[in-house]
């Protein structure tokens, strides 16, 4: 279930092994992304690509558009 998180909550989840997922287009991901983030562009996110995500730990999805 999607949940909005504050920065401290994200840090705690990452410290406990959560997977960080950046959904910006690949070109923007290559320019800048958070350390350890997996690239899964939103326009490619579907049932098949979601299979790449771990099922045994929380997933933190983020999108930061600098435009």
Beta strands, then each sheet from edge to edge (+ up, - down):
strand 1: 19-22
strand 2: 38-39
strand 3: 59-62
sheet 1: 2+ 1+ 3+
end
